[in-house]
Amino acid sequence: MKILPLVFVLLGSTAAQAQPGQTEPVGYYVQQPVVQLQLSEEQHDLLARGEIPIGKYITGGILSYVVGFGVGHAVQGRWGEKGWIFTVGEAASMTAIIYGLLQIDHRDDYRGSEYEPDRTRDRRGQKIALAGLVGLAAFRVWGIVDAWVAPPRHNRKVRALKQQIGLAPPTYGFYLAPPQNPSASGAVAGLSLSF
C-alpha cells in the first residue's frame, strides 16, 4: 500500500516548467578613464550660464516685441551679451526723435505773425527726427529677431559642449513602440524622460 501513493505521484508529475536561471556575472564592470578636457574661458562661461529655459525664452521674446529697450534680453539673461546694444540704441534713437522734433519751428503756425521761421533749422530737425525713427525701427526689429533666434542657438551650443565633455543632457520625448508580448497586437505610446 505504501507504494501505491508513490506510483500516483510519479505518474501525475511532469518536467518542471521553470524559466532558465540568470547567468552568473562575468566580472566586474571596469569604468573607462575620464578624458580630461581643457575648457576655454568662453566654454567655461557657457557651461556656467547653462541653457535658457523655455519660459524665459518665450517671455523674453514677447517683451522684446512689446517693450523693447533690451528688456526681453534681460529676462533671458543675455542683457550683458547683447541686450545693452538695444537699450542704448533705442534710447539714442528716441533722443534723436525728440531733439529733431524740438528743432522744428512751430511758430509759423500762428497766422498774422511777423516772425520769419528758420527753414534750415526746420529741415535739419526733420532729418534728425527721421534718422531717429529709422534707427528706432531698425533696433526694434533687430532686437525682436535676436530675442527669438539667439536662445535656441545658445542652447544648441550648451548641449554640444556638454556632450563633448561627456555630460549627457536630459532627454525627453514621446515614443511609439510595439508591445512587449509577441502575441499581442497594437502599439504602446508614452513619454520618455531621462535625467
C-alpha positions as CSV (number, residue, x, y, z in Angstrom):
1,M,0.0,0.0,0.0
2,K,2.8,2.4,0.6
3,I,3.9,2.0,-3.0
4,L,0.5,3.0,-4.5
5,P,0.7,6.7,-3.5
6,L,4.2,6.9,-4.7
7,V,3.2,5.4,-8.1
8,F,0.3,8.0,-8.4
9,V,2.7,10.8,-7.6
10,L,5.2,9.7,-10.2
11,L,2.5,9.2,-12.9
12,G,1.0,12.6,-12.2
13,S,4.2,14.6,-12.2
14,T,5.8,16.1,-15.3
15,A,9.0,18.0,-16.0
16,A,9.3,21.4,-14.3
17,Q,8.2,24.4,-16.4
18,A,10.6,26.8,-14.8
19,Q,12.4,29.6,-16.7
20,P,16.1,29.3,-17.3
21,G,18.1,30.9,-14.5
22,Q,20.1,34.1,-14.7
23,T,23.6,33.7,-15.9
24,E,26.4,34.3,-13.4
25,P,28.0,37.7,-13.6
26,V,31.1,37.5,-15.8
27,G,33.1,40.0,-13.9
28,Y,33.2,43.5,-12.6
29,Y,32.4,46.5,-14.7
30,V,35.6,48.4,-15.5
31,Q,34.9,52.1,-15.8
32,Q,36.7,53.8,-18.7
33,P,39.1,56.6,-17.6
34,V,37.6,60.0,-17.9
35,V,39.2,62.1,-20.6
36,Q,40.3,65.5,-19.2
37,L,39.5,68.3,-21.5
38,Q,40.9,71.8,-21.2
39,L,38.0,74.2,-21.4
40,S,38.5,77.7,-22.7
41,E,37.2,80.7,-20.7
42,E,34.3,81.1,-23.1
43,Q,33.3,77.4,-22.8
44,H,33.5,77.6,-19.0
45,D,31.2,80.6,-19.0
46,L,28.9,78.9,-21.4
47,L,28.6,75.9,-19.1
48,A,28.2,78.2,-16.1
49,R,25.3,80.0,-17.7
50,G,23.6,76.8,-18.9
51,E,20.6,76.6,-21.1
52,I,17.9,79.3,-21.4
53,P,14.6,77.7,-20.2
54,I,11.6,77.8,-22.5
55,G,9.7,80.1,-20.2
56,K,12.3,82.8,-20.2
57,Y,12.8,82.3,-24.0
58,I,9.1,82.9,-24.7
59,T,8.7,85.7,-22.1
60,G,11.8,87.5,-23.4
61,G,10.6,87.2,-27.0
62,I,7.2,88.7,-26.2
63,L,8.8,91.5,-24.0
64,S,11.2,92.4,-26.8
65,Y,8.3,92.9,-29.1
66,V,6.0,94.8,-26.7
67,V,8.5,96.8,-24.6
68,G,11.8,96.7,-26.4
69,F,14.9,98.5,-25.0
70,G,16.6,95.2,-24.2
71,V,14.1,94.1,-21.6
72,G,13.5,90.8,-23.3
73,H,17.2,90.1,-23.4
74,A,17.4,90.9,-19.7
75,V,14.7,88.4,-18.9
76,Q,16.5,85.8,-21.0
77,G,19.7,86.5,-19.1
78,R,21.5,87.9,-22.1
79,W,21.5,91.7,-21.4
80,G,25.2,91.9,-20.8
81,E,25.8,89.9,-24.1
82,K,23.6,91.8,-26.5
83,G,20.7,93.5,-24.7
84,W,22.7,96.6,-23.8
85,I,23.0,97.3,-27.5
86,F,19.3,97.6,-27.8
87,T,18.9,99.6,-24.6
88,V,21.5,102.2,-25.7
89,G,20.5,102.1,-29.4
90,E,16.7,102.6,-28.8
91,A,17.3,105.2,-26.2
92,A,19.6,107.2,-28.5
93,S,17.1,106.8,-31.3
94,M,14.3,108.2,-29.1
95,T,16.6,111.0,-28.0
96,A,17.2,111.9,-31.7
97,I,13.5,111.9,-32.4
98,I,12.7,114.2,-29.5
99,Y,15.7,116.5,-30.3
100,G,14.7,116.6,-34.0
101,L,11.1,117.4,-33.2
102,L,12.1,120.2,-30.8
103,Q,14.3,121.8,-33.6
104,I,11.3,122.2,-35.9
105,D,10.0,125.7,-35.5
106,H,6.2,125.6,-34.9
107,R,5.8,129.3,-34.6
108,D,4.9,129.7,-38.3
109,D,1.5,128.1,-37.5
110,Y,0.4,131.4,-36.0
111,R,-1.2,133.4,-38.7
112,G,-0.6,137.1,-38.8
113,S,2.7,136.7,-37.0
114,E,5.6,138.9,-38.1
115,Y,8.1,136.1,-37.2
116,E,10.0,134.6,-40.0
117,P,10.7,130.8,-39.4
118,D,14.2,129.4,-39.9
119,R,13.7,126.8,-42.7
120,T,17.2,125.4,-42.4
121,R,16.7,124.6,-38.8
122,D,13.3,123.0,-39.7
123,R,14.9,120.8,-42.3
124,R,17.7,119.8,-40.1
125,G,15.3,118.9,-37.3
126,Q,13.2,116.8,-39.7
127,K,16.2,114.9,-40.8
128,I,17.3,114.2,-37.3
129,A,13.9,113.1,-36.3
130,L,13.6,110.9,-39.3
131,A,17.0,109.3,-38.7
132,G,16.0,108.6,-35.1
133,L,12.8,107.0,-36.3
134,V,14.7,104.8,-38.8
135,G,17.2,103.9,-36.0
136,L,14.4,103.0,-33.6
137,A,12.7,100.8,-36.1
138,A,16.0,99.1,-37.0
139,F,16.9,98.4,-33.4
140,R,13.4,97.2,-32.5
141,V,13.3,94.7,-35.4
142,W,16.9,93.6,-34.7
143,G,16.0,93.1,-31.0
144,I,12.9,91.1,-31.7
145,V,14.7,88.8,-34.2
146,D,17.6,88.3,-31.8
147,A,15.3,87.5,-28.9
148,W,13.6,84.7,-30.8
149,V,16.6,83.4,-32.8
150,A,19.6,83.5,-30.4
151,P,18.3,81.4,-27.4
152,P,17.9,78.2,-29.4
153,R,21.3,78.7,-30.9
154,H,22.7,79.2,-27.4
155,N,21.0,76.1,-26.1
156,R,22.4,74.0,-29.0
157,K,25.9,75.2,-28.2
158,V,25.5,74.3,-24.5
159,R,24.2,70.8,-25.3
160,A,27.0,70.2,-27.8
161,L,29.6,71.3,-25.2
162,K,28.0,69.0,-22.6
163,Q,28.1,66.1,-25.0
164,Q,31.7,66.9,-25.9
165,I,32.8,66.7,-22.2
166,G,30.7,63.6,-21.5
167,L,27.8,65.2,-19.6
168,A,24.7,63.6,-21.1
169,P,21.9,66.2,-21.4
170,P,18.5,65.2,-20.1
171,T,16.4,63.8,-22.9
172,Y,12.7,63.7,-23.2
173,G,10.2,62.9,-25.9
174,F,7.3,60.9,-27.0
175,Y,7.6,57.4,-28.3
176,L,5.5,54.8,-30.1
177,A,6.7,51.2,-29.8
178,P,5.4,47.7,-30.5
179,P,4.1,45.7,-27.4
180,Q,6.5,43.5,-25.4
181,N,4.4,40.4,-25.8
182,P,4.9,38.8,-29.2
183,S,1.3,37.5,-29.5
184,A,-0.2,40.9,-28.7
185,S,-1.2,43.4,-31.4
186,G,-1.3,47.2,-31.4
187,A,1.3,49.6,-30.1
188,V,2.4,51.3,-26.9
189,A,2.7,55.1,-26.7
190,G,4.3,57.1,-23.9
191,L,6.6,59.8,-22.7
192,S,10.2,59.1,-22.1
193,L,12.2,61.1,-19.6
194,S,15.8,60.5,-18.6
195,F,17.8,62.6,-16.2
